């Protein structure tokens, strides 16, 4: 009994999943999930910062927010997403957090 194999030209054109394609998809899926978790941390940290308009706990909330935003931006840049202005506007990152990052 002989086995039949689809011609390689058709395999590529039809998008038949190869091991590499499956791995690439899973990596992209994990990157997206990880970026989503980092975005949620930014949202939570900025909400906590808004809850401390001044006084006790403000410094810690500011440090936590700056760390979360910095980690999120670094992760995005590692994925090739470099539009910081969009993130600042979308999440409403306050100037004092950006100052901690060295942003202008």
Buried (B, 14 or more C-beta within 10 A) or exposed (E): EEEEEEEEEEEEEEEEEEEEEEEEEEEEEEEEEEBEEBBEBBBEBBEBBEEBEEEEEBEEBBBBBBBBBBBBBEBBEEEEEEEBEEBBEEBEBBEEBBEBBEBE
